[in-house]
Amino acid sequence: MVAKGLKKRFGGVVAVDGIDLLVPRGARFGLIGQNGAGKTTFIKMMLAICKRDAGDVSVLGGDPDDVKVRQRIGYLPERLTIPPSFSALAFLESVARLKGIAAGRATSEARDLLARVGLEEVAWKRSTGGYSKGMRQRTGLAAALVGTPDLLVLDEPTDGIDPLGRRQIRDVILDAAKAGATVFLNSHLLAETERICDHVAVLHRGRVVVAGALSMLQKKDAFHVSFQKTANAVDLAKKHGFQIKEGEGGDVVSCSFTGSDASVLSRALHLALGDGLVIVEVTAALVELETVLEQSTKQAPIREAA
Amino acid sequence: MNAINVARDVLKEAFSSKFIIGLFVIIALFLLGLIFSLDLDVVDGALAGGRLFGKSARGDGAAVPVEAVLRPAFQALAWVTFYGGLLFGIVATADIAPRLLQPGRVEALLALPVRRAELVVGIYLGVAAICALGTSVAVGGVALVLFFKAEMVTVAPVAGAAMAMVGFCAIYAVMLAVGTVFRSAALSAGSGMGIYFLGIAISEKQTMLMWTSNKLVRTILDVVTTPVPNFRALADVGATVAAGEPIAFAATLPLIGGALAFAAFGVVIACVVVQSRDY
């Protein structure tokens, strides 16, 4: 998905203010930002549900206005309304029909998807009017997966779902990604975004302020290193440039090592090993996504709506 | 093709609506009542006697052709179907388009391989199918009952009821256009009622134009009301057809053609609105 200079204004309010974004094929892409940042408007423009004032967008190599392109997209809106008189099975069959799937295959696929999203079989033929929010959300996710889409656009997919259900939904999304689908996720739950996505963009006041691979955005110029606790472990660690973390006890000496160059760290570890220190754990220090969001939106220039 | 799939969903959803279910229950009860209460004595195509709810419907005992007796009944049926059916149809279908276009539903539909025009046409076809089904079951049911009771085969009542369909198609096109703009069942129903009464009153257009002496207002009134179908004339044509009497094609065809053109214009407006709108 490629967006170039996308703009959208609703009256005097600028919702999207020139978004340039590239979502690589096969990526698990997360869009994060505060309320009113323009995330949902951007998604709607991406799917041609909302017209753009300026700019271009290309999805799966084509115009999202083209029904052939939309045939390959699965979308779960932020607040999906399912006809209350429809059962989950009937709703999915209807979506399958509209996607051009033959009736027999539509029913078997609908059953398979409802099972995958964890909707209990007894509820499949019940009218969705009596469904809980979580059940409706699961039905919506199953509907988005109809026809094995190449692009899965999910707007708050785990909203209203309990923690165990969230895990199940996450697995379904990751399975779709493993099968080759590009996942585009908009979620307020940053932990979910961290667990699902490998790429992230931060939207602030209608503009992309930060975008890239999650591992790069979260990377900090430091490593966490733990050594086995011995009588002289602290002194030896200090000698080789490790900073001791105060207040962390137990069987290990927890340290941090400043710098992003792994070869520098390797040399220090080699010398420490030579002095008899035993390494328990080495990890790259990562910034939480919440911090990425906070820092990127703080740094971004404030633009007043014209 | 997807317009048909949308229409199918509209039909499916409509049959869970209390209004539509109520309509078919009323039709079924009426037909059952007719089956059990009407008793006709037909001898060689002539009605020798008849009883309705056990009471004699013809007292003089003289045999008359069945057609002559049933003709006024068919006419009355055509008028009831036209005026009553249209009113009921307006109320029963007013919320269909706003419901399909409501936030959370329309986005999901538009993200599917459904063209916006297909969505509009699908809604329209679905509602027209509901109306056609209701009319066919009611009027066709009566014709079938009379076929068995009076040994009289006629499709005239069904053909007459087709005028109600034409009228409803014109009305629903306006309701659909209004529904796409405001996404409100109340405004959709209001616009339907407005066209319904205007279409009836239009037969007295000359009298209406006499209400004002202001030439500009008269011209505006004349221009604005010109495309509105004349429902009274359509109902009369329906009654004439239902009674099996000949109609003046030269006068009827422009009437029907005008109503259908009006309907098509309404649907086009609805398509333009949906096409240009952000959801």
Interface residues (C-beta under 8 A of the other chain):
Chain A: F10 K44 L47 A48 I49 C50 K51 V67 K68 R70 Q71 I73 Y75 L76 P77 E78 R79 L80 T81 I82 P83 S85 F86 A90 S94 V95 R97 L98 K99 G100 S127 G140 A143 V153
Chain B: N2 N5 V6 R8 D9 K12 E13 S16 S17 R99 Q102 P103 G104 R105 V106 E107 A108 L109 L110 A111 L112 P113 V114 R115 S276 D278 Y279
